[in-house]
Amino acid sequence: MVRRPWIPVSRRRAHWSHGSVAGRGLGQGVWVRFVLVPGLTDDPADIEGVAAFAASLGNVSRVDVLPFHKLGEAKWQALRRPFTLPDTPSPTPDEVAAARAVFTAHGLRAI
């Protein structure tokens, strides 16, 4: 399995995003959508970090763990854009369950 590098986000942008997601004190609940992509977002340490961050917000009411699929590949072709994940498999049901368990362990409702 080949791991693809993450593209870092600037510290300023990450700080702004954290404030926006937290609703800037407005008590707005948010849902987090985590796409589980084998070889890209499936590292246990990365999932743990996302779960800890989501739990730190204090207003996450739900986490959707979404398994990667290739249903949009035809759309990329129609747009004449390269589909960069053609050889990436979908995660197994056990891998999806394990990712959900990490979020649940942080007190989050994972679906």
Backbone as JSON, one array per atom type, in Angstrom:
{
  "sequence": "MVRRPWIPVSRRRAHWSHGSVAGRGLGQGVWVRFVLVPGLTDDPADIEGVAAFAASLGNVSRVDVLPFHKLGEAKWQALRRPFTLPDTPSPTPDEVAAARAVFTAHGLRAI",
  "N": [[0.85, -1.17, 0.0], [0.57, 2.17, -0.83], [1.32, 5.18, 0.69], [-0.05, 8.35, 0.46], [1.13, 11.69, 0.48], [0.0, 14.21, 2.78], [-1.38, 17.4, 2.11], [-0.2, 20.2, 3.57], [-1.95, 22.51, 5.66], [-2.07, 25.96, 6.14], [-1.16, 27.43, 9.28], [-2.66, 29.67, 10.05], [-4.98, 29.43, 8.47], [-5.95, 27.0, 9.46], [-6.52, 27.72, 12.1], [-8.55, 29.62, 11.68], [-10.44, 27.93, 10.51], [-11.0, 26.2, 12.65], [-12.25, 27.96, 14.45], [-14.5, 28.62, 12.93], [-15.79, 26.16, 12.59], [-16.4, 25.59, 15.2], [-18.49, 27.24, 15.58], [-18.13, 29.73, 16.55], [-18.87, 30.29, 19.21], [-21.62, 30.34, 19.1], [-23.2, 28.25, 19.72], [-23.91, 26.46, 17.78], [-24.63, 23.33, 16.46], [-22.62, 20.87, 14.81], [-22.0, 18.63, 12.08], [-19.6, 16.24, 11.33], [-17.98, 15.08, 8.49], [-16.2, 12.4, 7.62], [-14.13, 11.07, 5.3], [-13.16, 7.9, 4.58], [-10.37, 6.75, 3.17], [-8.55, 4.23, 1.84], [-5.07, 4.03, 2.26], [-4.76, 6.75, 2.26], [-6.36, 8.26, 4.16], [-6.54, 6.5, 6.23], [-4.78, 5.92, 8.27], [-4.27, 4.9, 11.57], [-3.32, 6.73, 13.53], [-3.84, 9.19, 12.35], [-6.64, 9.14, 12.14], [-7.24, 9.06, 14.84], [-6.28, 11.6, 15.56], [-8.04, 13.3, 14.15], [-10.42, 12.59, 15.37], [-9.92, 13.38, 18.03], [-9.65, 16.14, 17.64], [-12.23, 16.78, 16.67], [-13.76, 16.1, 18.9], [-12.8, 18.0, 20.66], [-14.05, 20.32, 19.91], [-16.56, 20.47, 21.02], [-19.16, 20.78, 20.11], [-19.94, 18.95, 18.26], [-22.31, 17.01, 16.89], [-22.58, 14.74, 15.47], [-20.76, 12.28, 13.63], [-20.06, 11.36, 10.44], [-18.75, 8.57, 9.06], [-17.5, 8.0, 6.08], [-17.16, 5.62, 3.65], [-14.73, 5.41, 1.1], [-15.51, 5.43, -2.38], [-15.94, 4.65, -5.87], [-17.91, 5.85, -7.37], [-18.11, 8.37, -8.47], [-16.32, 8.48, -10.54], [-16.95, 8.52, -13.32], [-17.97, 11.07, -13.58], [-15.7, 12.66, -13.24], [-14.36, 11.9, -15.57], [-16.16, 12.89, -17.49], [-15.82, 15.57, -17.06], [-13.37, 15.85, -18.06], [-11.16, 15.63, -16.42], [-8.42, 14.38, -14.55], [-8.86, 11.33, -12.82], [-7.64, 10.7, -9.83], [-7.47, 8.52, -8.14], [-7.73, 5.84, -9.19], [-6.87, 3.22, -8.66], [-7.41, 2.78, -6.05], [-8.78, 0.93, -3.46], [-12.06, 0.32, -2.02], [-12.69, 0.79, 1.48], [-12.8, -1.97, 3.78], [-15.68, -3.43, 5.47], [-14.9, -3.94, 8.13], [-12.77, -2.15, 8.47], [-14.09, 0.28, 8.27], [-15.77, 0.08, 10.49], [-13.82, 0.04, 12.5], [-12.76, 2.63, 12.27], [-15.02, 4.14, 12.96], [-15.25, 3.32, 15.59], [-13.09, 4.61, 16.8], [-13.87, 7.3, 16.78], [-16.16, 7.06, 18.36], [-14.98, 6.29, 20.78], [-14.04, 8.68, 21.63], [-16.24, 9.9, 22.59], [-18.04, 10.67, 20.69], [-20.84, 10.59, 18.46], [-20.83, 8.28, 16.1], [-21.55, 7.43, 12.77]],
  "CA": [[0.0, 0.0, 0.0], [1.33, 3.4, -0.94], [0.74, 6.31, 1.42], [0.09, 9.62, -0.26], [1.38, 12.76, 1.46], [-1.01, 15.22, 3.04], [-1.01, 18.76, 1.75], [-0.38, 20.94, 4.82], [-2.78, 23.71, 5.69], [-1.38, 26.98, 6.93], [-1.63, 27.55, 10.67], [-3.68, 30.71, 10.08], [-6.21, 28.87, 7.92], [-6.44, 25.98, 10.39], [-7.1, 28.42, 13.24], [-9.82, 30.17, 11.22], [-11.37, 26.82, 10.33], [-11.41, 25.72, 13.97], [-13.23, 28.91, 14.96], [-15.72, 28.52, 12.14], [-16.46, 24.89, 12.9], [-16.92, 25.66, 16.57], [-19.66, 28.11, 15.6], [-17.75, 31.0, 17.18], [-19.61, 30.5, 20.44], [-23.04, 30.51, 18.84], [-23.91, 27.04, 20.12], [-24.38, 25.73, 16.61], [-24.13, 21.97, 16.32], [-22.06, 20.55, 13.49], [-21.74, 17.25, 11.7], [-18.31, 16.04, 10.68], [-18.0, 14.02, 7.48], [-14.84, 11.89, 7.49], [-14.06, 10.11, 4.21], [-12.13, 6.9, 4.84], [-9.76, 6.37, 1.9], [-7.38, 3.38, 2.09], [-3.81, 4.57, 1.79], [-4.74, 8.21, 2.33], [-6.9, 8.77, 5.43], [-6.84, 5.36, 7.1], [-3.76, 5.71, 9.3], [-4.92, 5.01, 12.89], [-2.92, 7.96, 14.22], [-4.56, 10.3, 11.71], [-8.04, 9.05, 12.56], [-7.23, 9.46, 16.25], [-6.13, 13.05, 15.61], [-9.29, 13.92, 13.69], [-11.42, 12.34, 16.42], [-9.6, 14.24, 19.17], [-9.98, 17.51, 17.24], [-13.69, 16.91, 16.63], [-14.26, 16.07, 20.28], [-12.4, 19.25, 21.33], [-14.93, 21.41, 19.5], [-17.63, 20.53, 22.0], [-20.49, 20.93, 19.55], [-20.12, 17.98, 17.18], [-23.43, 16.15, 17.25], [-22.57, 13.51, 14.67], [-19.65, 12.07, 12.71], [-20.34, 10.39, 9.39], [-17.56, 7.94, 8.49], [-17.92, 7.68, 4.72], [-16.18, 4.82, 2.94], [-14.4, 5.82, -0.26], [-16.04, 4.62, -3.48], [-15.58, 5.2, -7.18], [-19.13, 6.18, -8.11], [-17.96, 9.65, -9.16], [-15.27, 8.42, -11.55], [-17.48, 8.94, -14.62], [-18.11, 12.53, -13.54], [-14.36, 13.19, -13.51], [-14.09, 11.68, -16.99], [-17.0, 13.81, -18.24], [-15.21, 16.9, -16.9], [-12.02, 15.73, -18.65], [-10.19, 15.83, -15.34], [-7.88, 13.07, -14.16], [-9.33, 10.7, -11.58], [-6.34, 10.36, -9.27], [-7.53, 7.36, -7.25], [-8.36, 4.71, -9.88], [-6.46, 1.93, -8.11], [-7.68, 2.77, -4.63], [-9.94, 0.1, -3.14], [-12.95, 0.79, -0.96], [-12.34, 0.15, 2.74], [-13.63, -3.11, 4.18], [-16.6, -3.11, 6.57], [-14.16, -3.94, 9.39], [-12.0, -0.9, 8.54], [-15.06, 1.36, 8.55], [-16.18, -0.1, 11.89], [-12.69, 0.45, 13.35], [-12.7, 4.1, 12.25], [-16.15, 4.62, 13.76], [-14.94, 3.03, 17.0], [-12.17, 5.65, 17.29], [-14.69, 8.48, 17.06], [-17.02, 6.72, 19.5], [-14.14, 6.29, 21.96], [-13.89, 10.09, 22.01], [-17.54, 10.39, 23.04], [-18.78, 11.2, 19.56], [-21.79, 9.68, 17.82], [-20.32, 7.98, 14.75], [-22.47, 6.67, 11.94]],
  "C": [[0.89, 1.23, 0.0], [0.61, 4.5, -0.18], [0.98, 7.58, 0.63], [0.28, 10.73, 0.77], [0.18, 13.69, 1.59], [-0.5, 16.56, 2.54], [-1.26, 19.61, 3.0], [-1.24, 22.18, 4.63], [-2.04, 24.73, 6.55], [-1.99, 27.07, 8.32], [-2.75, 28.57, 10.78], [-5.02, 30.16, 9.58], [-6.8, 27.83, 8.86], [-7.11, 26.63, 11.6], [-8.46, 29.01, 12.86], [-10.85, 29.06, 11.09], [-11.88, 26.31, 11.66], [-12.47, 26.65, 14.55], [-14.55, 28.83, 14.22], [-16.5, 27.27, 12.48], [-17.07, 24.93, 14.28], [-18.11, 26.61, 16.68], [-19.4, 29.44, 16.27], [-18.63, 31.33, 18.38], [-21.1, 30.64, 20.26], [-23.86, 29.28, 19.22], [-24.45, 26.25, 18.95], [-23.77, 24.33, 16.59], [-23.62, 21.72, 14.92], [-21.97, 19.04, 13.32], [-20.38, 17.23, 11.01], [-18.46, 14.89, 9.71], [-16.56, 13.62, 7.21], [-14.84, 10.82, 6.4], [-12.87, 9.19, 4.46], [-11.61, 6.36, 3.52], [-8.53, 5.51, 2.21], [-6.12, 3.98, 1.45], [-3.7, 6.08, 1.86], [-5.21, 8.73, 3.69], [-7.15, 7.66, 6.44], [-5.79, 5.07, 8.16], [-4.4, 5.89, 10.67], [-4.56, 6.29, 13.65], [-3.63, 9.18, 13.64], [-6.03, 10.31, 12.13], [-8.18, 9.49, 14.01], [-7.13, 10.99, 16.37], [-7.38, 13.79, 15.19], [-10.36, 13.76, 14.76], [-11.18, 13.24, 17.63], [-9.96, 15.7, 18.86], [-11.5, 17.71, 17.26], [-14.28, 16.94, 18.03], [-13.94, 17.38, 21.01], [-13.32, 20.41, 20.99], [-16.1, 21.57, 20.46], [-19.03, 20.67, 21.43], [-20.73, 19.99, 18.35], [-21.2, 17.0, 17.61], [-23.4, 14.82, 16.51], [-21.31, 13.48, 13.81], [-20.07, 11.01, 11.71], [-19.01, 9.86, 8.87], [-18.0, 7.39, 7.13], [-16.85, 6.86, 4.01], [-15.98, 5.32, 1.51], [-15.04, 4.87, -1.26], [-15.69, 5.33, -4.79], [-16.8, 5.61, -8.01], [-19.01, 7.5, -8.88], [-16.92, 9.64, -10.27], [-15.75, 8.89, -12.92], [-17.64, 10.46, -14.69], [-16.76, 13.19, -13.84], [-14.03, 13.05, -14.99], [-14.89, 12.66, -17.85], [-16.45, 15.24, -18.18], [-13.81, 16.98, -17.51], [-10.93, 16.09, -17.65], [-9.66, 14.46, -14.94], [-8.48, 12.59, -12.84], [-8.09, 10.1, -10.94], [-6.33, 9.13, -8.37], [-8.09, 6.11, -7.93], [-8.02, 3.35, -9.29], [-6.72, 1.82, -6.61], [-8.92, 1.92, -4.34], [-10.85, 0.8, -2.13], [-12.51, 0.12, 0.34], [-13.29, -1.01, 3.04], [-14.61, -2.67, 5.26], [-15.89, -3.07, 7.93], [-13.34, -2.67, 9.56], [-12.91, 0.28, 8.85], [-15.5, 1.28, 10.01], [-15.07, 0.34, 12.84], [-12.57, 1.96, 13.41], [-13.84, 4.68, 13.09], [-15.88, 4.44, 15.25], [-14.01, 4.08, 17.6], [-12.96, 6.91, 17.64], [-15.59, 8.24, 18.28], [-16.24, 6.75, 20.81], [-13.88, 7.7, 22.47], [-15.22, 10.72, 22.41], [-18.4, 10.98, 21.94], [-19.73, 10.15, 18.99], [-21.34, 9.47, 16.37], [-21.27, 7.07, 14.02], [-21.71, 6.17, 10.72]]
}
